[in-house]
Amino acid sequence: MLLVVSSPEQLENEPAIINQLCAAGLPLFHLRKPRMGEEKFRSLLEGISEEHRSKLVLHQHHQMAKEFGINRIHFKEADRKKLTASDLQRMKNTEMVYTTSVHSPKTFLSLDQVFRYAFYGPVFESISKPGYKPEKEAPHDFGKNRSTRLIGIGGITPDNATSVMESGFDGVALCGTIWQSRNKVDAFKKTLRNLSIST
């Protein structure tokens, strides 16, 4: 499972790049824009081809999901902690797919099964956040029979993605390695190719 997380900043020609990544075989694209207001976020969504919107996972402005035919929503850890038992029950009775982020095995193991997968990282020192270094936990600390899949994030490149999967993660997410590459689609394709060769 190979995912891409957007740059937190607004980029030039961003909708076109997202369309190219999706057309190149990207299964899921996490749209994370923590400082982007509703108007700019809406404009970004409008620039993404309708055929690719089902691959989008919204980190903000969740209320726009239905309008744009998006059925995937991500909760950052702080927002997930605000969910009540009735919120979780309501979420289970919808067609939406929910994902989240965790920062420890203990938190991961206590997650409600409504969450399809969870990001954990940084696996390596982060590319997009210099100085953000990995903890010592290994995938086996998160349990073997996982109902929620464990996705490694942070410092993942085309050259080390395979080792992340081999260490026990269920998938990897690319961020800095894409957005700091000259050719973003090539960086994605190289990672995909390396993962395909190893499986």
C-alpha positions in Angstrom: 0.0 0.0 0.0 1.6 3.2 -1.2 0.1 6.6 -0.4 1.1 10.2 -0.9 0.5 13.1 1.5 0.3 16.6 0.1 2.7 19.4 1.0 1.2 21.4 3.8 1.9 24.6 1.8 0.1 25.6 -1.4 2.2 24.8 -4.4 2.2 26.1 -8.0 0.2 23.8 -10.4 -0.7 21.6 -7.5 -4.0 20.3 -8.9 -2.2 19.2 -12.1 0.5 17.4 -10.1 -2.2 15.6 -8.1 -4.0 14.6 -11.3 -0.7 13.3 -12.7 0.1 11.2 -9.6 -3.4 9.7 -9.6 -3.2 8.9 -13.3 0.2 7.3 -12.7 -1.4 4.7 -10.4 -1.5 6.4 -7.0 -4.3 4.7 -5.1 -4.9 7.3 -2.4 -3.8 11.0 -1.9 -4.0 12.6 1.5 -4.9 16.3 1.2 -3.4 18.0 4.2 -3.5 21.8 4.3 -3.6 22.9 7.9 -3.3 26.6 7.2 -5.6 26.7 4.1 -8.9 28.5 4.4 -12.1 27.1 2.9 -12.1 29.2 -0.2 -8.6 28.2 -1.3 -9.3 24.6 -0.3 -12.4 24.5 -2.4 -10.5 26.0 -5.4 -7.9 23.2 -5.0 -10.6 20.5 -5.0 -12.2 22.0 -8.0 -8.9 21.7 -9.9 -8.7 18.0 -9.3 -10.3 15.9 -11.9 -13.6 14.3 -10.9 -12.3 10.9 -11.9 -9.6 11.2 -9.2 -11.6 12.7 -6.4 -12.5 9.3 -5.0 -8.8 8.8 -4.2 -8.7 11.9 -2.0 -8.5 11.8 1.8 -9.4 15.1 3.4 -7.5 16.2 6.5 -9.4 19.5 6.8 -12.8 21.0 5.8 -14.4 17.6 6.2 -17.8 19.2 5.4 -16.8 19.5 1.7 -16.3 15.7 1.3 -19.9 14.9 0.2 -20.1 17.9 -2.2 -17.0 16.7 -4.1 -17.9 13.0 -4.1 -15.1 12.2 -1.5 -15.7 9.4 1.0 -12.4 9.4 2.9 -11.7 11.5 6.0 -8.6 11.7 8.1 -8.5 12.7 11.8 -5.3 14.1 13.2 -4.7 12.8 16.7 -5.9 15.9 18.5 -9.3 15.9 16.7 -9.7 12.1 17.1 -9.3 12.5 20.9 -12.4 14.8 20.8 -14.6 12.1 19.4 -17.2 10.7 21.7 -18.5 7.1 21.8 -21.7 8.3 20.0 -19.5 10.0 17.4 -17.7 6.7 16.7 -21.0 4.8 16.6 -22.4 7.3 14.1 -19.2 7.0 12.0 -19.6 3.2 11.8 -23.1 3.6 10.3 -21.9 5.7 7.3 -20.3 4.8 4.0 -17.3 7.0 4.8 -13.8 5.6 5.3 -11.9 7.0 8.3 -8.2 7.1 8.9 -6.0 8.7 11.6 -2.5 9.3 13.0 -0.9 7.9 16.1 2.4 8.5 17.9 2.7 5.4 20.1 1.9 1.6 20.0 -0.3 2.0 23.1 -2.5 4.6 21.2 -2.6 2.4 18.1 -3.7 -0.6 20.1 -6.5 1.3 21.7 -7.9 2.7 18.4 -11.5 2.0 17.5 -11.9 -0.4 14.6 -13.8 2.4 12.7 -10.3 3.6 11.5 -9.2 1.8 8.4 -5.5 2.6 8.8 -3.3 4.9 10.9 -0.1 6.8 10.1 2.9 6.3 12.5 6.2 8.0 12.2 8.6 9.3 11.5 10.0 6.0 10.5 13.3 7.7 9.5 14.3 11.3 10.0 11.7 13.4 8.3 12.6 14.9 4.9 9.9 17.7 5.2 10.6 18.4 8.9 14.3 18.4 9.5 15.3 17.3 13.0 12.1 15.3 13.4 13.6 11.9 14.3 12.1 8.4 14.8 11.2 6.8 18.1 12.4 3.4 19.0 9.2 1.5 18.6 9.1 -1.3 15.9 6.1 -2.6 14.0 5.9 -5.7 16.2 5.1 -3.4 19.1 1.8 -2.6 17.4 0.5 -6.2 17.5 0.3 -8.8 14.8 -3.4 -9.3 14.0 -4.3 -5.7 13.2 -7.8 -4.7 12.3 -6.4 -1.2 11.6 -3.5 -1.2 9.2 -0.3 0.5 10.1 1.2 3.0 7.6 4.8 4.2 8.0 5.5 7.9 7.3 8.5 10.1 7.6 11.7 10.0 5.7 10.5 7.4 3.3 12.2 7.4 -0.1 12.2 5.1 -3.2 15.3 3.4 -1.8 14.2 2.6 1.7 10.4 2.0 1.2 10.9 -1.7 0.7 12.7 -2.1 4.1 9.8 -0.4 5.8 7.4 -2.9 4.4 9.8 -5.8 5.2 10.0 -4.6 8.8 6.2 -5.2 9.3 4.3 -2.1 8.2 1.2 -2.6 6.1 2.0 0.4 3.9 4.1 3.5 3.4 3.2 7.2 2.8 5.4 9.6 0.9 5.6 13.3 1.6 8.9 15.1 1.5 10.4 12.7 -1.0 7.7 13.7 -3.5 7.5 17.4 -2.9 11.3 18.0 -2.8 11.8 16.0 -6.0 12.2 17.7 -9.4 10.0 15.2 -11.1 7.3 14.2 -8.6 5.7 11.6 -10.7 9.0 9.9 -11.4 9.7 9.8 -7.6 6.3 8.1 -7.1 6.8 5.7 -9.9 10.3 4.7 -8.7 8.9 3.9 -5.2 6.0 1.9 -6.7 8.4 0.0 -8.9 10.8 -0.8 -6.0 7.9 -2.0 -3.9 6.5 -4.2 -6.7 9.8 -5.8 -7.3 10.1 -6.7 -3.6 6.7 -8.4 -3.3 
